[in-house]
Amino acid sequence: MTYPVHDHEHRDTVCGQCIFATDAYHFDRDVVEASNNHLVLVDLWADWCGPCYALTPVLTRVIAEYGGKVRLAKIEVDEDDNMKIAGRYGARGFPTVLLFAKGEMLDRFHGAKPEHFVREFIDRHLM
């Protein structure tokens, strides 16, 4: 799966930036700092992970419904130092989805989930 890399020049632009790839080097800026402006889901996924591929279209559809109020950062854990993010937040299996708001990780779930679950998960935390 390929996602656009976060456009740091236009990081507050909704168009094309609601779903983006990030990495361990840009995580604090792309996710933690950005969560002060809107909710950020982080999808920790792996290329070899079947449930990760099942969850991706669900997340894509649901994120689109929020019109920029929620962003989705995709982190492929097997690339570069990205596994450090999984370790930092205690992810034990994939996919693991973390939810950030106001600079803090507030909630998580793991495994493939249906759309209604993901919507309810997000709605519990909307500012």
Buried (B, 14 or more C-beta within 10 A) or exposed (E): EEBEEBEEEEBEEEEEBBBBBBBBEBBEEBBBBBBEBBBBBBBBBBEEBEBBBEBBEBBBEBBEEBEBBBBBBBBBBEEEEBBBBBEEBEBEEBBBBBBBBEEEBEBBBBBBBEEEBBBEBBEEBEE
